Amino acid sequence: MKKLLLFIVSIAFFLLIPVSFAAVGVQITPSNTTVNLYTDQVTVLSLTVENKQNVPDTFTISFLPIEGVSITAENYRLDIGAQDSVTTKISFTPLLCAAERSQVEEIRIRSITRSDVNDAVDLLVNVIRKSSVCFSELKLNKYVFDPSETVKIQTSLLNTANIPSSQFLLKTSISYNGASIKSYDNNVAGIDAKSSRDIENDYSLDKYASPGEYTVDVTLNDVLNNLLDEKKIKFTVNNISKLPSDYTEKTTSLGILSIGVTVKVRNDGNTPSPSFYVTESIPFFAGDLFEPETPVTFTNTSDVRIIYSWFVPSLNPGQEVTINYRFILWKAWIVLIVVAAAVYLAFKYVFKIFVIKKTTHIGKLSPGSEVAITIDVRNRTLREIREIVVRDFVPSLVKVVSKFDTMRATVNETRGGTEVLWRIDSLKPGEERVLSYRIKPNVEITGSLRLPNALVKYAGRNRERKTALSNSLFIKAR
């Protein structure tokens, strides 16, 4: 049907329209007055322009546009000598989606020095489609992206025929710097007559997608893989250097002898980062415990804190730097042990009940002489003690005089000597009580007299019974 239509139009064209409108001085002659344009190729027409004047002249070539067809001349300006001719070319490139049509196209040549010197020729131009299906539109959801965003590629296919199309293959390729990085194949079933179909492919940019220009190339092929149409479109990925304000990750590991700290900083952008510093601040008192495993670049100190800085020259996309340091606890343990020992000794030897037994006697130990003995009970604990019983024992070599300079005691005679007892209700922290008694030797004592330790029993916290001993006392006869 199409061929019959083209034949009828061609016959009418040759019967009704003269091939050329000759003018005095110049003549244009085409290599063919019928031009068949196929949507998958470039058609070239030769034109011979003859200058019939007796003088050289310059001529211009012009033509009317054809919808869906690109027309270019090899030369738009021709310099031709007197009685000479020149051959030039005109190229016709129909778009792959150009509609089929037949129309008359006028090619005109004019002298630029004489307006009456011109000529024109009419061509019958037939646009013949290789396929009824072509691209009507190729677009993206946007054309500038950041890494990790999604590129949505929408391809619209149009069937220009009055009948449904056959099956096609749509190929979509994304390339960067000439290298393909992603491709999609879509089998397109028949498209209804005079209808369109949209096909969408999504491409998710990587977190570290390289910055720059990307190309989307879409081709339409038939079942025999013959190219029917092709379109390209470009988009740009922004240049981003992305470093965290402090750090990407910070972990702490606890141990008996040390505490380890790991700091990681990663470039989550898509371009190398500038150089920077990683800083960590610790209390001033912890400075003696700090031990870096990653060498420190420099250190700053203030009244209460120490700031350590590590220099990092640059990080590539996705690259990270790791800073390791630790606090040595064994030093702190030594300090704590020393402090604990000091506290223990303080409580054991300072914060306790002191019982001091003494005499000021100087002289002979003979019958009739009196020796004064004192027992000093001191509460150096932090709590009040109650129900205090002080017991001292005197050997049978001496006897206790019933005269007491301070608090009166209870005296009990035993087989081995004499027991002296005092009872005190309580002693507050820091309070003390001095007890005294006198003894007389029963016989002449030479050398020295030993008096045993005095014993103190008392009720502490929660009424538990505790004891304390005095020193033993040696009295030397002189």
C-alpha positions in Angstrom: 0.0 0.0 0.0 2.9 2.3 0.9 4.7 1.5 -2.3 1.6 2.2 -4.4 1.1 5.6 -2.6 4.7 6.5 -3.3 4.4 5.6 -7.0 1.2 7.7 -7.4 2.9 10.7 -5.7 6.0 10.3 -7.9 3.9 10.2 -11.2 2.0 13.3 -10.1 5.2 15.1 -9.2 6.8 14.5 -12.6 3.6 15.4 -14.5 2.7 18.6 -12.6 6.0 20.0 -11.6 8.9 20.9 -13.9 12.2 19.5 -12.9 14.0 22.8 -12.9 13.3 26.5 -13.1 16.2 27.7 -15.3 17.3 31.3 -15.0 19.7 33.2 -17.1 23.2 33.1 -15.6 23.1 30.0 -13.3 21.7 26.5 -13.5 21.4 23.8 -10.8 21.2 20.1 -11.6 20.6 17.4 -9.0 21.9 13.9 -9.4 18.4 12.6 -8.7 15.1 14.4 -8.4 13.6 11.7 -6.1 15.3 11.2 -2.8 14.3 8.2 -0.6 15.3 8.8 3.1 15.6 5.7 5.4 15.5 6.3 9.1 18.6 4.2 9.7 21.0 5.9 7.3 22.3 9.2 5.8 21.4 9.9 2.2 23.7 12.2 0.2 22.5 14.1 -2.9 25.0 15.6 -5.4 24.2 19.0 -7.0 26.0 20.5 -10.0 25.9 24.3 -10.2 26.9 25.9 -13.5 27.8 29.7 -13.8 26.8 30.7 -17.3 27.9 34.3 -16.8 31.1 35.7 -18.4 32.3 36.8 -15.0 33.1 34.8 -11.8 30.4 34.9 -9.2 29.6 33.7 -5.6 26.4 31.8 -5.0 24.5 30.7 -1.8 22.5 27.5 -1.4 19.3 27.4 0.7 16.5 24.9 1.3 13.3 24.6 3.4 13.3 22.4 6.6 11.6 19.0 6.7 10.1 17.9 9.9 12.1 15.1 11.5 14.9 15.4 9.0 18.3 17.1 9.4 19.6 18.7 6.2 23.1 19.9 5.9 25.0 21.3 2.9 28.7 20.5 2.2 29.1 24.2 1.2 26.6 26.9 1.7 28.7 29.4 -0.3 30.1 28.5 -3.8 32.7 30.5 -5.7 32.4 29.7 -9.4 34.5 31.0 -12.3 33.0 32.4 -15.5 31.5 29.7 -17.7 32.4 27.1 -15.1 30.6 24.6 -12.8 31.0 23.1 -9.3 29.6 20.0 -7.8 28.6 20.0 -4.1 26.6 17.7 -1.8 23.6 17.9 0.5 23.1 15.3 3.3 19.7 14.2 4.6 19.6 12.5 8.0 16.1 11.5 9.2 15.5 11.0 12.9 14.9 7.4 13.9 11.4 8.4 15.1 10.6 10.6 12.0 7.1 10.1 10.6 6.8 8.6 7.1 5.9 11.2 4.5 6.3 12.3 0.9 6.8 16.0 0.2 8.4 18.4 -2.3 11.6 20.1 -1.2 13.0 23.2 -3.0 16.7 23.7 -3.4 17.6 27.2 -4.5 20.8 28.9 -5.5 21.3 32.7 -5.7 24.1 35.1 -6.7 25.2 37.4 -4.0 26.0 40.1 -6.5 22.9 40.0 -8.8 19.5 39.3 -7.4 18.1 38.3 -10.8 20.6 35.5 -11.1 19.2 32.5 -9.3 17.8 29.0 -10.0 15.8 26.4 -8.1 15.0 22.7 -8.4 12.2 20.7 -6.7 12.9 17.3 -5.2 10.4 14.7 -4.2 11.5 13.5 -0.7 10.2 10.3 0.6 10.8 9.5 4.3 10.7 5.7 4.8 10.8 4.2 8.3 12.8 1.1 9.1 10.6 0.4 12.1 7.3 1.8 13.3 8.6 1.9 16.9 11.0 4.5 18.2 12.0 6.5 21.2 9.7 9.4 21.9 11.4 10.5 25.2 14.4 9.6 27.4 14.5 11.4 30.8 15.8 11.1 34.4 14.2 12.0 37.7 17.0 14.6 38.0 20.4 15.3 36.5 22.6 16.1 39.4 23.0 13.5 42.2 24.8 12.8 45.5 26.3 9.4 46.3 23.8 6.8 47.6 20.9 8.4 45.6 18.8 6.6 43.0 18.8 7.4 39.3 15.5 6.7 37.7 15.7 6.2 33.9 12.5 6.5 32.1 12.3 5.5 28.4 9.2 6.2 26.4 8.5 4.1 23.2 6.1 5.2 20.5 4.5 3.0 17.9 3.6 5.2 14.9 2.0 2.5 12.8 -1.7 1.7 12.5 -1.1 -1.9 13.6 0.5 -3.4 16.8 4.2 -3.7 16.7 6.3 -6.9 17.0 8.6 -7.7 20.0 11.7 -5.5 20.7 14.8 -5.5 23.0 15.5 -2.4 25.0 19.1 -2.1 26.2 20.2 0.5 28.8 23.8 1.0 29.6 25.4 3.4 32.2 29.0 4.3 31.7 31.6 6.4 33.5 34.8 7.5 31.8 34.0 5.3 28.8 33.6 2.1 30.9 30.3 0.4 31.4 29.3 0.1 35.1 25.7 -1.1 34.8 23.4 -2.5 32.1 19.7 -3.5 31.8 17.9 -5.6 29.2 14.2 -5.2 28.8 12.1 -7.4 26.5 9.3 -5.2 25.1 6.2 -7.0 23.9 4.1 -5.7 21.1 2.9 -2.1 21.5 -0.6 -1.3 20.4 -1.2 0.8 17.2 -0.6 4.6 17.7 0.3 3.9 21.3 3.3 4.5 23.6 4.9 2.6 26.5 7.1 3.8 29.4 9.9 1.6 30.7 11.7 2.5 33.9 15.1 1.3 35.3 16.5 2.3 38.6 20.2 2.6 39.3 21.3 3.1 42.9 24.5 5.0 43.2 27.2 3.5 45.5 28.0 5.3 48.7 31.4 6.1 47.3 30.3 6.6 43.6 33.0 8.6 41.8 32.2 12.2 41.1 31.9 13.4 37.5 29.7 12.9 34.4 27.9 9.6 33.7 26.3 8.6 30.4 23.1 6.7 29.9 23.0 5.0 26.5 19.6 3.4 25.4 19.2 1.4 22.3 16.2 -0.3 20.7 16.9 -3.5 18.7 14.6 -5.9 16.8 14.5 -9.6 17.5 17.5 -10.0 15.0 19.4 -7.5 17.1 19.3 -4.8 14.4 19.6 -1.3 15.7 16.3 0.6 15.3 16.8 3.6 17.5 19.3 5.1 20.0 19.4 7.9 22.5 21.9 9.2 25.1 21.6 11.3 28.2 24.0 12.4 30.8 23.9 13.1 34.6 26.5 14.3 37.1 27.5 13.0 40.6 28.6 15.7 43.0 32.0 15.8 44.5 31.6 15.2 48.3 34.3 14.9 51.0 32.4 13.7 54.1 34.2 13.4 57.5 32.4 13.0 60.9 32.6 16.0 63.3 34.2 13.8 66.0 34.7 10.2 65.0 32.9 7.4 63.1 33.3 4.8 65.9 34.7 4.7 69.4 35.1 1.5 71.4 36.4 0.9 74.9 37.7 -2.5 76.2 38.1 -3.0 79.9 40.8 -5.2 81.5 42.3 -5.7 84.9 45.6 -4.1 84.1 44.5 -1.6 81.4 41.6 0.1 79.6 42.0 0.2 75.8 40.4 2.8 73.6 40.0 2.6 69.8 38.9 5.6 67.7 38.0 5.2 64.0 37.4 8.0 61.5 36.2 7.1 58.0 35.8 9.2 54.9 32.2 8.6 53.8 32.4 10.9 50.9 33.3 10.0 47.2 36.5 12.1 46.9 39.7 12.2 49.0 39.5 14.2 52.1 41.8 17.1 53.1 44.3 16.5 55.9 42.9 16.8 59.4 43.6 16.1 63.1 42.0 13.5 65.4 41.9 14.9 69.0 41.1 13.2 72.3 40.8 15.0 75.7 41.4 13.4 79.1 41.4 14.7 82.7 44.7 16.0 83.8 45.1 13.5 86.7 44.9 10.6 84.1 47.9 11.8 82.2 50.3 9.5 84.0 48.2 6.5 83.1 47.9 7.5 79.4 49.9 5.3 76.9 49.4 5.9 73.1 49.8 2.9 70.8 49.5 5.3 67.8 52.2 8.0 68.1 50.8 11.4 69.1 51.6 14.3 66.8 51.5 17.0 69.6 50.0 17.6 73.1 48.3 20.6 74.6 47.6 21.0 78.3 45.2 23.2 80.3 44.5 23.6 84.0 42.2 20.5 84.1 42.6 18.5 80.9 45.2 17.2 78.5 44.5 17.2 74.7 46.3 14.7 72.4 46.3 15.3 68.6 47.0 12.8 65.8 47.7 14.2 62.2 46.0 12.4 59.3 47.3 13.5 55.8 44.2 12.4 53.8 41.7 9.6 53.4 40.4 8.1 50.2 36.7 7.4 49.8 35.7 4.6 52.2 39.2 4.7 53.9 39.5 5.0 57.6 42.2 5.7 60.2 42.4 3.9 63.5 43.8 5.6 66.7 44.6 3.3 69.6 45.6 4.3 73.1 45.1 2.9 76.6 45.2 3.7 80.3 47.7 1.6 82.3 45.8 0.5 85.4 48.6 -1.3 87.2 50.0 2.1 88.2 46.6 3.0 89.7 46.4 -0.3 91.4 49.8 0.3 93.0 48.6 3.7 94.3 45.4 2.1 95.5 47.2 -0.7 97.3 49.5 1.8 99.0 46.6 3.9 100.0 44.7 0.9 101.2 47.7 -0.3 103.2 48.1 3.1 104.7 44.4 3.2 105.6 44.6 -0.3 107.1 47.7 0.5 109.1 46.0 3.7 110.2 43.0 1.9 111.5 45.0 -0.9 113.0 47.7 1.1 114.7 46.2 4.5 115.0 42.4 4.1 115.2 42.3 1.5 118.0 42.1 1.1 121.8 45.4 2.0 123.4 46.3 0.5 126.9 49.5 1.9 128.4 50.8 0.5 131.7 53.7 2.3 133.4 55.3 3.4 136.7 57.5 6.2 137.8 59.2 4.2 140.7 63.0 4.5 141.1 64.6 2.8 144.1 64.7 -0.4 146.1 61.9 -3.0 146.1 61.8 -3.8 149.8 59.0 -4.5 152.2 57.3 -1.4 153.3 58.1 0.6 150.1 55.1 1.6 147.8 55.2 1.4 144.0 52.5 3.4 142.1 51.2 1.7 138.9 49.1 3.5 136.3 47.0 2.1 133.4 46.0 4.6 130.7 43.0 3.5 128.6 42.6 5.6 125.4 39.8 5.3 122.8 41.4 6.3 119.5 38.6 4.6 117.4 36.0 6.5 115.5 33.1 5.1 117.6 32.1 5.0 121.2 32.9 1.8 123.2 30.8 0.5 126.1 30.8 -2.0 128.9 34.5 -1.7 129.5 36.3 -4.1 132.0 39.9 -3.4 132.8 41.7 -6.4 134.5 45.3 -6.4 135.9 47.1 -9.1 137.8 49.7 -8.7 140.5 52.0 -11.7 141.4 52.2 -13.0 145.0 55.6 -11.3 145.6 53.7 -8.1 146.2 50.4 -7.0 147.6 47.9 -4.4 146.5 47.5 -1.4 148.8 43.9 -0.6 149.4 44.6 3.1 148.6 43.6 4.3 145.1 44.6 7.6 143.6 41.9 7.6 140.9 39.0 5.3 140.3 38.6 2.7 143.0 39.1 -0.9 141.8 37.8 -4.3 142.9 40.5 -6.4 144.4 40.3 -10.2 144.4 42.9 -12.4 146.1 43.7 -15.6 144.1 46.1 -18.5 144.6 48.7 -17.0 142.3 48.4 -13.4 143.2 45.9 -10.5 143.2 43.4 -9.5 140.6 42.5 -5.8 140.2 39.3 -4.9 138.3 37.7 -1.7 137.1 34.4 -1.3 135.2 33.8 1.7 133.0 30.4 2.5 131.3 31.7 4.0 128.1 34.5 6.0 126.4 33.7 8.3 123.5 36.1 8.7 120.5 39.2 10.5 121.7 38.3 10.1 125.4 40.7 8.4 127.8 40.7 7.2 131.4 43.8 6.9 133.8 43.5 4.1 136.4 46.0 3.7 139.2 46.9 1.4 142.2 49.8 0.8 144.6 51.7 -2.3 145.5 54.2 -3.2 148.3 56.7 -6.0 148.0 56.3 -8.8 150.5 60.0 -9.6 150.5 63.2 -7.9 149.4 63.4 -8.0 145.6 66.6 -7.8 143.8 67.0 -7.5 140.1 63.6 -6.6 138.6 59.9 -7.3 139.1 57.8 -8.2 136.1 54.1 -7.2 136.0 52.0 -8.9 133.2 49.9 -7.2 130.6 46.7 -5.6 131.7 43.6 -6.8 129.8 40.8 -4.6 128.5 37.5 -6.0 127.4 34.7 -3.9 125.8 31.7 -3.9 123.5 32.2 -2.5 120.0 29.8 -1.9 117.2 26.8 -4.3 117.2 27.8 -5.1 120.8 30.5 -7.6 119.7 33.1 -8.2 122.5 36.6 -7.1 121.8 39.9 -7.1 123.8 43.0 -5.0 124.0 46.3 -5.6 125.9 48.7 -3.3 127.6 52.4 -3.6 127.6 54.0 -5.7 130.3 56.0 -3.7 132.9 59.4 -4.4 134.3 60.4 -2.6 137.6 64.1 -2.6 138.3 65.3 -2.5 141.8 68.1 0.0 142.6 
